[in-house]
């Protein structure tokens, strides 16, 4: 789940889920929607990331996705595997939205309540 929140200069959301993977899915969907990415056909590649459930790992993973987007590859599928978190990227055909430059550390703080993890994410655009 996510909801956009007011932020003076950047794009900000409060996101939540039942797992670390859910938070990554929300971040992925925000990136795809903000940049309005249209996928190409066929070409895919994958990367494996750490599954450590920390703010630092979340920050590093999402910022690597943003770097891949700048290189023409967008995260398409994210899943837990034995060795970590696999992200499958698809080639971008075009982007029609706002360029996201980076995830910031501002407000990035995991809060765990019952079986939910939530945080706020602020993207530099």
C-alpha positions, 0 to 999 in steps of 0.5 A: 500500500502507498499514499503520496504525501506532501513534500516541498521539492521532491516526490514523497510517499508513505509505503507499507507492506507485510514484508521487505519485498512488499516495500521494494515492490511499492518502490518499483511501482512508484518509479515505473509510474513517476517515469511513466516507463513503457517497456520494450519487447523481449530483452531482459537481464537480472541482478541479485541483491541482498535480502537484508531487511535494513534501510541501508539495503533498501536505499542501495537497491532502489538507487541501483534500480534508478541507475539501471533506469538511466541506462535504459533498463527498468525493474520489471519483476522482484522476487525472493530467491535462496541467494537474495532478491532477484530483480528482472529488468526489461529494456525501456522503449520510452519514458514519458514522465518525470525523471527520478534522480535518486532515493534520499535518506530523508524520512527513510525509517522502517517502522514495524507494527504487528505484521506490517512494515512502513516507511516514507520514501522521498525521491529527488526529481 
